Amino acid sequence: MDVQRRPAWPVAGSGNGSNGAVAADISNAVVRLVREHFGRGPTQAKTLVHDDVVVTVMRGGYTHAEKTLYQAGKGEIVEEGRRAMQDVFQREMTAAIEQLMGREVEAFLSANHYDPDVTVEMFLLKPSADGQPAVDDVHVDGAPDRAA
């Protein structure tokens, strides 16, 4: 029996559809909000969309002060501060995702990791009225996942 496996997350390829534009717009909106609230934004960002899940992965966003605290063994202060800041701008991030996706956000989850310097923002969308995903699976470069 020949079984084709579908990747767990969309695979990048060539092409540039409107779904990729949505993923890119989400990356830009999340980076803008992080930059506005932290005074510095990540150096890289990528958004993945799959059914009712939107995930933005950002790299290179820790400030010089946060790095200094980590190196001095005070990482828990940085983590507590980041959690507090994410609580503050959760409403703005959620509103941006809802506007761009045309769906309500059911839950917002956020995680930070120091080494490597990675932050993940995840949004779980409420099911649509027709039960269909808002967009095809996409990678930030806009390539729809056509694997079956």
N, CA, C and O atoms as CSV, one atom per row, in Angstrom:
chain,resi,resn,atom,element,x,y,z
A,1,MET,N,N,0.840,-1.165,0.000
A,1,MET,CA,C,0.000,0.000,0.000
A,1,MET,C,C,0.895,1.241,0.000
A,1,MET,O,O,1.805,1.355,0.821
A,2,ASP,N,N,0.633,2.165,-0.919
A,2,ASP,CA,C,1.403,3.387,-1.036
A,2,ASP,C,C,0.707,4.487,-0.242
A,2,ASP,O,O,-0.386,4.925,-0.602
A,3,VAL,N,N,1.347,4.934,0.843
A,3,VAL,CA,C,0.761,5.957,1.704
A,3,VAL,C,C,1.588,7.231,1.584
A,3,VAL,O,O,2.805,7.214,1.766
A,4,GLN,N,N,0.923,8.315,1.279
A,4,GLN,CA,C,1.601,9.600,1.247
A,4,GLN,C,C,1.390,10.280,2.584
A,4,GLN,O,O,0.269,10.344,3.088
A,5,ARG,N,N,2.468,10.787,3.155
A,5,ARG,CA,C,2.377,11.465,4.439
A,5,ARG,C,C,2.303,12.964,4.213
A,5,ARG,O,O,3.044,13.528,3.408
A,6,ARG,N,N,1.415,13.581,4.923
A,6,ARG,CA,C,1.285,15.038,4.887
A,6,ARG,C,C,2.122,15.611,6.020
A,6,ARG,O,O,2.004,15.166,7.162
A,7,PRO,N,N,2.967,16.595,5.720
A,7,PRO,CA,C,3.770,17.191,6.789
A,7,PRO,C,C,2.878,17.775,7.878
A,7,PRO,O,O,1.767,18.230,7.609
A,8,ALA,N,N,3.380,17.756,9.111
A,8,ALA,CA,C,2.610,18.313,10.219
A,8,ALA,C,C,2.379,19.804,10.024
A,8,ALA,O,O,1.323,20.314,10.399
A,9,TRP,N,N,3.345,20.514,9.445
A,9,TRP,CA,C,3.225,21.945,9.157
A,9,TRP,C,C,3.488,22.136,7.679
A,9,TRP,O,O,4.161,21.315,7.056
A,10,PRO,N,N,2.971,23.200,7.117
A,10,PRO,CA,C,3.156,23.457,5.697
A,10,PRO,C,C,4.625,23.505,5.298
A,10,PRO,O,O,5.491,23.895,6.081
A,11,VAL,N,N,4.875,23.105,4.078
A,11,VAL,CA,C,6.219,23.085,3.539
A,11,VAL,C,C,6.386,24.254,2.583
A,11,VAL,O,O,5.502,24.543,1.776
A,12,ALA,N,N,7.518,24.917,2.682
A,12,ALA,CA,C,7.778,26.051,1.796
A,12,ALA,C,C,8.001,25.570,0.377
A,12,ALA,O,O,8.501,24.467,0.159
A,13,GLY,N,N,7.639,26.375,-0.565
A,13,GLY,CA,C,7.864,26.070,-1.970
A,13,GLY,C,C,7.796,27.344,-2.751
A,13,GLY,O,O,7.862,28.433,-2.181
A,14,SER,N,N,7.663,27.227,-4.057
A,14,SER,CA,C,7.548,28.433,-4.859
A,14,SER,C,C,6.093,28.830,-4.941
A,14,SER,O,O,5.200,28.022,-4.687
A,15,GLY,N,N,5.864,30.053,-5.291
A,15,GLY,CA,C,4.497,30.552,-5.389
A,15,GLY,C,C,4.290,31.673,-4.403
A,15,GLY,O,O,5.040,31.818,-3.438
A,16,ASN,N,N,3.270,32.461,-4.654
A,16,ASN,CA,C,3.040,33.603,-3.776
A,16,ASN,C,C,1.564,33.939,-3.795
A,16,ASN,O,O,1.154,34.915,-4.423
A,17,GLY,N,N,0.752,33.129,-3.104
A,17,GLY,CA,C,-0.689,33.337,-3.096
A,17,GLY,C,C,-1.120,34.286,-2.004
A,17,GLY,O,O,-0.308,34.759,-1.209
A,18,SER,N,N,-2.422,34.558,-1.979
A,18,SER,CA,C,-2.960,35.492,-0.991
A,18,SER,C,C,-2.833,34.942,0.422
A,18,SER,O,O,-2.716,35.717,1.371
A,19,ASN,N,N,-2.855,33.604,0.587
A,19,ASN,CA,C,-2.712,33.024,1.920
A,19,ASN,C,C,-1.327,33.327,2.499
A,19,ASN,O,O,-1.186,33.563,3.699
A,20,GLY,N,N,-0.322,33.319,1.645
A,20,GLY,CA,C,1.022,33.681,2.079
A,20,GLY,C,C,1.074,35.129,2.498
A,20,GLY,O,O,1.807,35.494,3.417
A,21,ALA,N,N,0.295,35.958,1.823
A,21,ALA,CA,C,0.236,37.376,2.190
A,21,ALA,C,C,-0.358,37.531,3.582
A,21,ALA,O,O,0.081,38.391,4.346
A,22,VAL,N,N,-1.352,36.710,3.925
A,22,VAL,CA,C,-1.942,36.760,5.267
A,22,VAL,C,C,-0.893,36.360,6.304
A,22,VAL,O,O,-0.761,37.020,7.334
A,23,ALA,N,N,-0.155,35.297,6.045
A,23,ALA,CA,C,0.885,34.857,6.982
A,23,ALA,C,C,1.948,35.940,7.139
A,23,ALA,O,O,2.398,36.202,8.255
A,24,ALA,N,N,2.351,36.564,6.053
A,24,ALA,CA,C,3.346,37.640,6.118
A,24,ALA,C,C,2.784,38.839,6.887
A,24,ALA,O,O,3.489,39.458,7.684
A,25,ASP,N,N,1.514,39.161,6.644
A,25,ASP,CA,C,0.886,40.271,7.375
A,25,ASP,C,C,0.827,39.991,8.870
A,25,ASP,O,O,1.015,40.895,9.685
A,26,ILE,N,N,0.564,38.736,9.231
A,26,ILE,CA,C,0.542,38.357,10.647
A,26,ILE,C,C,1.938,38.522,11.253
A,26,ILE,O,O,2.081,39.086,12.338
A,27,SER,N,N,2.965,38.031,10.554
A,27,SER,CA,C,4.333,38.200,11.041
A,27,SER,C,C,4.650,39.670,11.263
A,27,SER,O,O,5.191,40.051,12.301
A,28,ASN,N,N,4.308,40.490,10.281
A,28,ASN,CA,C,4.584,41.929,10.389
A,28,ASN,C,C,3.832,42.569,11.550
A,28,ASN,O,O,4.394,43.399,12.265
A,29,ALA,N,N,2.574,42.198,11.747
A,29,ALA,CA,C,1.775,42.768,12.842
A,29,ALA,C,C,2.334,42.370,14.205
A,29,ALA,O,O,2.433,43.204,15.105
A,30,VAL,N,N,2.698,41.103,14.359
A,30,VAL,CA,C,3.237,40.628,15.640
A,30,VAL,C,C,4.579,41.299,15.932
A,30,VAL,O,O,4.820,41.747,17.053
A,31,VAL,N,N,5.449,41.367,14.926
A,31,VAL,CA,C,6.758,42.014,15.108
A,31,VAL,C,C,6.574,43.493,15.471
A,31,VAL,O,O,7.267,44.011,16.346
A,32,ARG,N,N,5.638,44.169,14.795
A,32,ARG,CA,C,5.384,45.584,15.079
A,32,ARG,C,C,4.955,45.770,16.539
A,32,ARG,O,O,5.443,46.671,17.221
A,33,LEU,N,N,4.043,44.917,17.016
A,33,LEU,CA,C,3.572,45.031,18.397
A,33,LEU,C,C,4.691,44.742,19.398
A,33,LEU,O,O,4.808,45.428,20.414
A,34,VAL,N,N,5.502,43.741,19.119
A,34,VAL,CA,C,6.620,43.434,20.010
A,34,VAL,C,C,7.581,44.620,20.046
A,34,VAL,O,O,8.036,45.025,21.116
A,35,ARG,N,N,7.884,45.171,18.881
A,35,ARG,CA,C,8.809,46.316,18.812
A,35,ARG,C,C,8.243,47.520,19.579
A,35,ARG,O,O,8.972,48.197,20.304
A,36,GLU,N,N,6.955,47.779,19.414
A,36,GLU,CA,C,6.328,48.910,20.110
A,36,GLU,C,C,6.385,48.755,21.625
A,36,GLU,O,O,6.600,49.732,22.342
A,37,HIS,N,N,6.195,47.536,22.113
A,37,HIS,CA,C,6.116,47.317,23.553
A,37,HIS,C,C,7.455,47.044,24.223
A,37,HIS,O,O,7.636,47.365,25.397
A,38,PHE,N,N,8.399,46.453,23.485
A,38,PHE,CA,C,9.695,46.129,24.068
A,38,PHE,C,C,10.786,47.117,23.674
A,38,PHE,O,O,11.869,47.113,24.260
A,39,GLY,N,N,10.506,47.968,22.678
A,39,GLY,CA,C,11.519,48.909,22.223
A,39,GLY,C,C,12.494,48.296,21.245
A,39,GLY,O,O,13.346,48.994,20.694
A,40,ARG,N,N,12.381,47.008,21.024
A,40,ARG,CA,C,13.237,46.279,20.092
A,40,ARG,C,C,12.433,45.082,19.611
A,40,ARG,O,O,11.712,44.450,20.383
A,41,GLY,N,N,12.565,44.785,18.338
A,41,GLY,CA,C,11.850,43.643,17.791
A,41,GLY,C,C,12.798,42.533,17.399
A,41,GLY,O,O,14.017,42.704,17.431
A,42,PRO,N,N,12.237,41.394,17.027
A,42,PRO,CA,C,13.061,40.266,16.603
A,42,PRO,C,C,13.754,40.549,15.267
A,42,PRO,O,O,13.328,41.412,14.499
A,43,THR,N,N,14.819,39.810,15.011
A,43,THR,CA,C,15.533,39.941,13.745
A,43,THR,C,C,14.940,39.035,12.675
A,43,THR,O,O,15.155,39.262,11.484
A,44,GLN,N,N,14.199,38.017,13.083
A,44,GLN,CA,C,13.554,37.095,12.154
A,44,GLN,C,C,12.180,36.726,12.682
A,44,GLN,O,O,11.973,36.635,13.892
A,45,ALA,N,N,11.237,36.514,11.764
A,45,ALA,CA,C,9.901,36.061,12.159
A,45,ALA,C,C,9.327,35.200,11.053
A,45,ALA,O,O,9.561,35.434,9.868
A,46,LYS,N,N,8.571,34.201,11.466
A,46,LYS,CA,C,7.924,33.290,10.521
A,46,LYS,C,C,6.573,32.924,11.114
A,46,LYS,O,O,6.468,32.630,12.305
A,47,THR,N,N,5.537,32.944,10.278
A,47,THR,CA,C,4.201,32.563,10.725
A,47,THR,C,C,3.741,31.342,9.959
A,47,THR,O,O,3.900,31.252,8.742
A,48,LEU,N,N,3.168,30.406,10.692
A,48,LEU,CA,C,2.592,29.195,10.117
A,48,LEU,C,C,1.105,29.180,10.445
A,48,LEU,O,O,0.705,29.500,11.565
A,49,VAL,N,N,0.291,28.808,9.465
A,49,VAL,CA,C,-1.158,28.726,9.665
A,49,VAL,C,C,-1.592,27.315,9.290
A,49,VAL,O,O,-1.280,26.823,8.206
A,50,HIS,N,N,-2.313,26.674,10.197
A,50,HIS,CA,C,-2.806,25.317,9.946
A,50,HIS,C,C,-4.177,25.185,10.603
A,50,HIS,O,O,-4.290,25.224,11.828
A,51,ASP,N,N,-5.208,25.030,9.794
A,51,ASP,CA,C,-6.573,24.907,10.289
A,51,ASP,C,C,-6.910,26.041,11.261
A,51,ASP,O,O,-7.039,27.194,10.851
A,52,ASP,N,N,-7.053,25.713,12.547
A,52,ASP,CA,C,-7.453,26.697,13.553
A,52,ASP,C,C,-6.277,27.180,14.401
A,52,ASP,O,O,-6.477,27.725,15.487
A,53,VAL,N,N,-5.058,26.983,13.911
A,53,VAL,CA,C,-3.865,27.340,14.663
A,53,VAL,C,C,-3.009,28.318,13.860
A,53,VAL,O,O,-2.727,28.096,12.683
A,54,VAL,N,N,-2.604,29.398,14.517
A,54,VAL,CA,C,-1.676,30.371,13.930
A,54,VAL,C,C,-0.484,30.455,14.875
A,54,VAL,O,O,-0.651,30.735,16.062
A,55,VAL,N,N,0.720,30.213,14.355
A,55,VAL,CA,C,1.925,30.246,15.169
A,55,VAL,C,C,2.929,31.201,14.537
A,55,VAL,O,O,3.256,31.080,13.356
A,56,THR,N,N,3.411,32.141,15.325
A,56,THR,CA,C,4.481,33.031,14.879
A,56,THR,C,C,5.715,32.735,15.710
A,56,THR,O,O,5.680,32.804,16.939
A,57,VAL,N,N,6.813,32.404,15.027
A,57,VAL,CA,C,8.094,32.106,15.664
A,57,VAL,C,C,9.023,33.279,15.372
A,57,VAL,O,O,9.232,33.650,14.216
A,58,MET,N,N,9.576,33.857,16.436
A,58,MET,CA,C,10.477,35.001,16.284
A,58,MET,C,C,11.829,34.678,16.908
A,58,MET,O,O,11.915,34.025,17.949
A,59,ARG,N,N,12.874,35.147,16.252
A,59,ARG,CA,C,14.244,34.932,16.741
A,59,ARG,C,C,14.950,36.273,16.884
A,59,ARG,O,O,14.710,37.201,16.112
A,60,GLY,N,N,15.824,36.359,17.883
A,60,GLY,CA,C,16.660,37.536,18.040
A,60,GLY,C,C,15.964,38.737,18.632
A,60,GLY,O,O,16.189,39.854,18.166
A,61,GLY,N,N,15.126,38.557,19.641
A,61,GLY,CA,C,14.374,39.678,20.165
A,61,GLY,C,C,14.736,40.149,21.556
A,61,GLY,O,O,14.156,41.124,22.036
A,62,TYR,N,N,15.679,39.491,22.224
A,62,TYR,CA,C,16.015,39.928,23.579
A,62,TYR,C,C,16.777,41.244,23.540
A,62,TYR,O,O,17.626,41.460,22.675
A,63,THR,N,N,16.461,42.124,24.491
A,63,THR,CA,C,17.163,43.400,24.591
A,63,THR,C,C,18.524,43.182,25.242
A,63,THR,O,O,18.787,42.126,25.818
A,64,HIS,N,N,19.380,44.188,25.144
A,64,HIS,CA,C,20.705,44.114,25.771
A,64,HIS,C,C,20.564,43.934,27.291
A,64,HIS,O,O,21.290,43.151,27.904
A,65,ALA,N,N,19.620,44.669,27.884
A,65,ALA,CA,C,19.395,44.561,29.331
A,65,ALA,C,C,18.957,43.149,29.715
A,65,ALA,O,O,19.419,42.611,30.721
A,66,GLU,N,N,18.067,42.545,28.920
A,66,GLU,CA,C,17.613,41.179,29.216
A,66,GLU,C,C,18.770,40.185,29.102
A,66,GLU,O,O,18.896,39.286,29.933
A,67,LYS,N,N,19.598,40.338,28.098
A,67,LYS,CA,C,20.764,39.449,27.939
A,67,LYS,C,C,21.708,39.587,29.128
A,67,LYS,O,O,22.241,38.595,29.623
A,68,THR,N,N,21.912,40.821,29.584
A,68,THR,CA,C,22.783,41.062,30.743
A,68,THR,C,C,22.225,40.366,31.977
A,68,THR,O,O,22.973,39.734,32.723
A,69,LEU,N,N,20.918,40.477,32.199
A,69,LEU,CA,C,20.297,39.810,33.343
A,69,LEU,C,C,20.456,38.296,33.259
A,69,LEU,O,O,20.770,37.654,34.261
A,70,TYR,N,N,20.244,37.715,32.078
A,70,TYR,CA,C,20.419,36.265,31.915
A,70,TYR,C,C,21.850,35.861,32.237
A,70,TYR,O,O,22.081,34.891,32.959
A,71,GLN,N,N,22.795,36.594,31.709
A,71,GLN,CA,C,24.212,36.261,31.922
A,71,GLN,C,C,24.615,36.399,33.393
A,71,GLN,O,O,25.564,35.756,33.840
A,72,ALA,N,N,23.895,37.235,34.140
A,72,ALA,CA,C,24.170,37.409,35.568
A,72,ALA,C,C,23.393,36.421,36.434
A,72,ALA,O,O,23.410,36.515,37.661
A,73,GLY,N,N,22.702,35.461,35.780
A,73,GLY,CA,C,21.950,34.462,36.531
A,73,GLY,C,C,20.586,34.938,36.995
A,73,GLY,O,O,19.997,34.337,37.893
A,74,LYS,N,N,20.078,35.995,36.405
A,74,LYS,CA,C,18.788,36.577,36.799
A,74,LYS,C,C,17.719,36.352,35.719
A,74,LYS,O,O,16.849,37.199,35.514
A,75,GLY,N,N,17.791,35.224,35.043
A,75,GLY,CA,C,16.858,34.917,33.967
A,75,GLY,C,C,15.405,34.898,34.386
A,75,GLY,O,O,14.523,35.213,33.586
A,76,GLU,N,N,15.140,34.527,35.648
A,76,GLU,CA,C,13.751,34.467,36.118
A,76,GLU,C,C,13.108,35.858,36.105
A,76,GLU,O,O,11.899,35.979,35.908
A,77,ILE,N,N,13.909,36.903,36.315
A,77,ILE,CA,C,13.386,38.272,36.263
A,77,ILE,C,C,12.959,38.612,34.837
A,77,ILE,O,O,11.913,39.226,34.624
A,78,VAL,N,N,13.771,38.212,33.867
A,78,VAL,CA,C,13.450,38.455,32.458
A,78,VAL,C,C,12.182,37.705,32.080
A,78,VAL,O,O,11.289,38.269,31.448
A,79,GLU,N,N,12.099,36.443,32.462
A,79,GLU,CA,C,10.932,35.633,32.118
A,79,GLU,C,C,9.660,36.210,32.738
A,79,GLU,O,O,8.624,36.273,32.078
A,80,GLU,N,N,9.731,36.626,33.986
A,80,GLU,CA,C,8.573,37.225,34.653
A,80,GLU,C,C,8.165,38.527,33.954
A,80,GLU,O,O,6.979,38.774,33.736
A,81,GLY,N,N,9.140,39.343,33.609
A,81,GLY,CA,C,8.859,40.593,32.912
A,81,GLY,C,C,8.242,40.371,31.540
A,81,GLY,O,O,7.322,41.086,31.142
A,82,ARG,N,N,8.748,39.384,30.825
A,82,ARG,CA,C,8.191,39.088,29.496
A,82,ARG,C,C,6.757,38.580,29.605
A,82,ARG,O,O,5.901,38.975,28.814
A,83,ARG,N,N,6.488,37.718,30.564
A,83,ARG,CA,C,5.118,37.233,30.758
A,83,ARG,C,C,4.185,38.395,31.070
A,83,ARG,O,O,3.075,38.463,30.543
A,84,ALA,N,N,4.631,39.302,31.921
A,84,ALA,CA,C,3.807,40.463,32.268
A,84,ALA,C,C,3.550,41.330,31.043
A,84,ALA,O,O,2.426,41.789,30.841
A,85,MET,N,N,4.571,41.561,30.221
A,85,MET,CA,C,4.399,42.382,29.012
A,85,MET,C,C,3.451,41.698,28.026
A,85,MET,O,O,2.624,42.363,27.403
A,86,GLN,N,N,3.563,40.392,27.883
A,86,GLN,CA,C,2.682,39.684,26.961
A,86,GLN,C,C,1.239,39.730,27.440
A,86,GLN,O,O,0.318,39.771,26.624
A,87,ASP,N,N,1.034,39.724,28.733
A,87,ASP,CA,C,-0.319,39.900,29.265
A,87,ASP,C,C,-0.866,41.271,28.892
A,87,ASP,O,O,-2.049,41.418,28.584
A,88,VAL,N,N,0.015,42.279,28.924
A,88,VAL,CA,C,-0.389,43.649,28.620
A,88,VAL,C,C,-0.817,43.795,27.158
A,88,VAL,O,O,-1.838,44.425,26.880
A,89,PHE,N,N,-0.058,43.225,26.223
A,89,PHE,CA,C,-0.416,43.443,24.822
A,89,PHE,C,C,-1.126,42.261,24.165
A,89,PHE,O,O,-1.255,42.212,22.942
A,90,GLN,N,N,-1.578,41.322,24.970
A,90,GLN,CA,C,-2.340,40.185,24.446
A,90,GLN,C,C,-3.579,40.653,23.682
A,90,GLN,O,O,-3.878,40.115,22.616
A,91,ARG,N,N,-4.300,41.639,24.204
A,91,ARG,CA,C,-5.520,42.129,23.563
A,91,ARG,C,C,-5.209,42.693,22.169
A,91,ARG,O,O,-5.949,42.448,21.215
A,92,GLU,N,N,-4.105,43.450,22.062
A,92,GLU,CA,C,-3.727,44.025,20.768
A,92,GLU,C,C,-3.330,42.936,19.762
A,92,GLU,O,O,-3.703,42.994,18.591
A,93,MET,N,N,-2.580,41.957,20.231
A,93,MET,CA,C,-2.178,40.864,19.336
A,93,MET,C,C,-3.390,40.076,18.872
A,93,MET,O,O,-3.526,39.758,17.690
A,94,THR,N,N,-4.263,39.768,19.810
A,94,THR,CA,C,-5.472,39.013,19.472
A,94,THR,C,C,-6.324,39.772,18.465
A,94,THR,O,O,-6.840,39.179,17.518
A,95,ALA,N,N,-6.474,41.068,18.659
A,95,ALA,CA,C,-7.263,41.888,17.723
A,95,ALA,C,C,-6.636,41.878,16.329
A,95,ALA,O,O,-7.351,41.813,15.329
A,96,ALA,N,N,-5.314,41.941,16.260
A,96,ALA,CA,C,-4.633,41.930,14.959
A,96,ALA,C,C,-4.864,40.602,14.237
A,96,ALA,O,O,-5.132,40.583,13.036
A,97,ILE,N,N,-4.760,39.499,14.968
A,97,ILE,CA,C,-4.969,38.179,14.352
A,97,ILE,C,C,-6.417,38.039,13.896
A,97,ILE,O,O,-6.674,37.547,12.798
A,98,GLU,N,N,-7.359,38.463,14.722
A,98,GLU,CA,C,-8.776,38.362,14.353
A,98,GLU,C,C,-9.070,39.174,13.092
A,98,GLU,O,O,-9.815,38.727,12.220
A,99,GLN,N,N,-8.491,40.348,13.001
A,99,GLN,CA,C,-8.719,41.178,11.818
A,99,GLN,C,C,-8.117,40.528,10.571
A,99,GLN,O,O,-8.757,40.491,9.520
A,100,LEU,N,N,-6.902,40.022,10.683
A,100,LEU,CA,C,-6.219,39.450,9.522
A,100,LEU,C,C,-6.791,38.095,9.108
A,100,LEU,O,O,-6.830,37.774,7.920
A,101,MET,N,N,-7.233,37.301,10.082
A,101,MET,CA,C,-7.752,35.962,9.785
A,101,MET,C,C,-9.255,35.956,9.523
A,101,MET,O,O,-9.774,35.022,8.912
A,102,GLY,N,N,-9.964,37.002,9.987
A,102,GLY,CA,C,-11.412,37.007,9.838
A,102,GLY,C,C,-12.087,35.983,10.726
A,102,GLY,O,O,-13.187,35.521,10.423
A,103,ARG,N,N,-11.437,35.627,11.820
A,103,ARG,CA,C,-11.936,34.647,12.784
A,103,ARG,C,C,-11.640,35.133,14.186
A,103,ARG,O,O,-10.692,35.890,14.394
A,104,GLU,N,N,-12.446,34.704,15.160
A,104,GLU,CA,C,-12.184,35.038,16.553
A,104,GLU,C,C,-11.084,34.149,17.112
A,104,GLU,O,O,-10.989,32.969,16.776
A,105,VAL,N,N,-10.257,34.730,17.966
A,105,VAL,CA,C,-9.229,33.965,18.667
A,105,VAL,C,C,-9.851,33.405,19.936
A,105,VAL,O,O,-10.458,34.133,20.721
A,106,GLU,N,N,-9.692,32.108,20.123
A,106,GLU,CA,C,-10.225,31.423,21.302
A,106,GLU,C,C,-9.210,31.424,22.445
A,106,GLU,O,O,-9.582,31.521,23.614
A,107,ALA,N,N,-7.923,31.315,22.098
A,107,ALA,CA,C,-6.882,31.279,23.126
A,107,ALA,C,C,-5.579,31.826,22.561
A,107,ALA,O,O,-5.283,31.671,21.377
A,108,PHE,N,N,-4.814,32.464,23.427
A,108,PHE,CA,C,-3.490,33.005,23.089
A,108,PHE,C,C,-2.478,32.374,24.030
A,108,PHE,O,O,-2.663,32.393,25.247
A,109,LEU,N,N,-1.410,31.816,23.474
A,109,LEU,CA,C,-0.359,31.206,24.270
A,109,LEU,C,C,0.964,31.803,23.822
A,109,LEU,O,O,1.155,32.094,22.641
A,110,SER,N,N,1.874,31.983,24.767
A,110,SER,CA,C,3.138,32.617,24.461
A,110,SER,C,C,4.247,31.923,25.227
A,110,SER,O,O,4.064,31.523,26.376
A,111,ALA,N,N,5.406,31.779,24.582
A,111,ALA,CA,C,6.548,31.163,25.249
A,111,ALA,C,C,7.828,31.844,24.780
A,111,ALA,O,O,7.945,32.273,23.632
A,112,ASN,N,N,8.791,31.931,25.711
A,112,ASN,CA,C,10.094,32.520,25.426
A,112,ASN,C,C,11.176,31.520,25.783
A,112,ASN,O,O,11.022,30.724,26.708
A,113,HIS,N,N,12.269,31.569,25.042
A,113,HIS,CA,C,13.421,30.713,25.322
A,113,HIS,C,C,14.665,31.554,25.117
A,113,HIS,O,O,14.796,32.247,24.108
A,114,TYR,N,N,15.582,31.495,26.080
A,114,TYR,CA,C,16.749,32.380,26.018
A,114,TYR,C,C,17.820,31.901,25.047
A,114,TYR,O,O,18.262,32.682,24.204
A,115,ASP,N,N,18.251,30.654,25.136
A,115,ASP,CA,C,19.354,30.171,24.300
A,115,ASP,C,C,18.961,28.865,23.644
A,115,ASP,O,O,19.068,27.807,24.265
A,116,PRO,N,N,18.506,28.914,22.391
A,116,PRO,CA,C,18.568,30.059,21.487
A,116,PRO,C,C,17.455,31.069,21.783
A,116,PRO,O,O,16.450,30.743,22.414
A,117,ASP,N,N,17.658,32.287,21.317
A,117,ASP,CA,C,16.757,33.421,21.518
A,117,ASP,C,C,15.532,33.248,20.607
A,117,ASP,O,O,15.539,33.650,19.444
A,118,VAL,N,N,14.481,32.637,21.173
A,118,VAL,CA,C,13.276,32.334,20.396
A,118,VAL,C,C,12.042,32.681,21.223
A,118,VAL,O,O,11.979,32.406,22.421
A,119,THR,N,N,11.067,33.288,20.560
A,119,THR,CA,C,9.769,33.556,21.161
A,119,THR,C,C,8.708,32.994,20.229
A,119,THR,O,O,8.804,33.132,19.010
A,120,VAL,N,N,7.696,32.360,20.809
A,120,VAL,CA,C,6.606,31.785,20.022
A,120,VAL,C,C,5.288,32.361,20.528
A,120,VAL,O,O,5.000,32.333,21.725
A,121,GLU,N,N,4.501,32.879,19.602
A,121,GLU,CA,C,3.154,33.345,19.915
A,121,GLU,C,C,2.192,32.431,19.154
A,121,GLU,O,O,2.293,32.285,17.936
A,122,MET,N,N,1.259,31.820,19.886
A,122,MET,CA,C,0.330,30.886,19.257
A,122,MET,C,C,-1.099,31.330,19.539
A,122,MET,O,O,-1.452,31.694,20.661
A,123,PHE,N,N,-1.902,31.288,18.492
A,123,PHE,CA,C,-3.301,31.691,18.566
A,123,PHE,C,C,-4.164,30.522,18.124
A,123,PHE,O,O,-3.966,29.981,17.036
A,124,LEU,N,N,-5.114,30.129,18.951
A,124,LEU,CA,C,-6.082,29.099,18.596
A,124,LEU,C,C,-7.361,29.810,18.197
A,124,LEU,O,O,-7.916,30.585,18.976
A,125,LEU,N,N,-7.829,29.549,16.986
A,125,LEU,CA,C,-9.014,30.226,16.464
A,125,LEU,C,C,-10.265,29.444,16.797
A,125,LEU,O,O,-10.253,28.213,16.825
A,126,LYS,N,N,-11.352,30.168,17.050
A,126,LYS,CA,C,-12.646,29.507,17.239
A,126,LYS,C,C,-13.044,28.863,15.917
A,126,LYS,O,O,-12.717,29.382,14.850
A,127,PRO,N,N,-13.744,27.745,15.982
A,127,PRO,CA,C,-14.183,27.104,14.731
A,127,PRO,C,C,-15.048,28.054,13.905
A,127,PRO,O,O,-15.830,28.838,14.443
A,128,SER,N,N,-14.888,27.963,12.589
A,128,SER,CA,C,-15.718,28.790,11.709
A,128,SER,C,C,-17.128,28.211,11.667
A,128,SER,O,O,-17.345,27.061,12.047
A,129,ALA,N,N,-18.071,29.004,11.210
A,129,ALA,CA,C,-19.470,28.579,11.154
A,129,ALA,C,C,-19.644,27.342,10.283
A,129,ALA,O,O,-20.472,26.483,10.586
A,130,ASP,N,N,-18.862,27.243,9.188
A,130,ASP,CA,C,-18.999,26.108,8.268
A,130,ASP,C,C,-18.020,24.977,8.575
A,130,ASP,O,O,-18.010,23.957,7.886
A,131,GLY,N,N,-17.200,25.156,9.608
A,131,GLY,CA,C,-16.265,24.109,9.996
A,131,GLY,C,C,-15.030,24.028,9.121
A,131,GLY,O,O,-14.200,23.140,9.312
A,132,GLN,N,N,-14.890,24.939,8.162
A,132,GLN,CA,C,-13.748,24.926,7.257
A,132,GLN,C,C,-12.637,25.819,7.787
A,132,GLN,O,O,-12.907,26.816,8.457
A,133,PRO,N,N,-11.374,25.464,7.489
A,133,PRO,CA,C,-10.286,26.349,7.885
A,133,PRO,C,C,-10.406,27.691,7.174
A,133,PRO,O,O,-10.950,27.770,6.073
A,134,ALA,N,N,-9.899,28.744,7.805
A,134,ALA,CA,C,-9.989,30.085,7.234
A,134,ALA,C,C,-9.168,30.204,5.963
A,134,ALA,O,O,-9.561,30.913,5.036
A,135,VAL,N,N,-8.036,29.522,5.907
A,135,VAL,CA,C,-7.165,29.557,4.731
A,135,VAL,C,C,-6.552,28.182,4.553
A,135,VAL,O,O,-6.586,27.356,5.465
A,136,ASP,N,N,-5.984,27.931,3.363
A,136,ASP,CA,C,-5.195,26.723,3.176
A,136,ASP,C,C,-4.006,26.787,4.119
A,136,ASP,O,O,-3.628,27.865,4.577
A,137,ASP,N,N,-3.413,25.627,4.411
A,137,ASP,CA,C,-2.189,25.620,5.189
A,137,ASP,C,C,-1.170,26.452,4.434
A,137,ASP,O,O,-0.988,26.265,3.231
A,138,VAL,N,N,-0.507,27.360,5.118
A,138,VAL,CA,C,0.481,28.197,4.451
A,138,VAL,C,C,1.722,28.363,5.294
A,138,VAL,O,O,1.697,28.235,6.518
A,139,HIS,N,N,2.788,28.647,4.616
A,139,HIS,CA,C,4.053,29.028,5.223
A,139,HIS,C,C,4.215,30.496,4.892
A,139,HIS,O,O,3.601,30.977,3.940
A,140,VAL,N,N,5.006,31.207,5.631
A,140,VAL,CA,C,5.123,32.650,5.439
A,140,VAL,C,C,5.511,33.035,4.009
A,140,VAL,O,O,5.214,34.147,3.573
A,141,ASP,N,N,6.173,32.133,3.273
A,141,ASP,CA,C,6.559,32.500,1.912
A,141,ASP,C,C,5.398,32.405,0.935
A,141,ASP,O,O,5.543,32.746,-0.239
A,142,GLY,N,N,4.250,31.946,1.412
A,142,GLY,CA,C,3.052,31.960,0.584
A,142,GLY,C,C,2.759,30.682,-0.153
A,142,GLY,O,O,1.808,30.637,-0.932
A,143,ALA,N,N,3.532,29.644,0.058
A,143,ALA,CA,C,3.303,28.399,-0.663
A,143,ALA,C,C,2.202,27.596,0.018
A,143,ALA,O,O,2.377,27.162,1.157
A,144,PRO,N,N,1.054,27.385,-0.665
A,144,PRO,CA,C,0.017,26.554,-0.068
A,144,PRO,C,C,0.497,25.114,0.061
A,144,PRO,O,O,1.271,24.637,-0.768
A,145,ASP,N,N,0.043,24.434,1.085
A,145,ASP,CA,C,0.374,23.033,1.279
A,145,ASP,C,C,-0.630,22.220,0.488
A,145,ASP,O,O,-1.785,22.099,0.899
A,146,ARG,N,N,-0.225,21.672,-0.614
A,146,ARG,CA,C,-1.128,20.914,-1.490
A,146,ARG,C,C,-0.967,19.408,-1.303
A,146,ARG,O,O,-1.609,18.633,-2.012
A,147,ALA,N,N,-0.123,18.977,-0.361
A,147,ALA,CA,C,0.094,17.549,-0.133
A,147,ALA,C,C,-1.199,16.915,0.370
A,147,ALA,O,O,-1.948,17.527,1.132
A,148,ALA,N,N,-1.440,15.728,-0.050
A,148,ALA,CA,C,-2.657,15.042,0.392
A,148,ALA,C,C,-2.315,13.838,1.217
A,148,ALA,O,O,-3.211,13.131,1.680
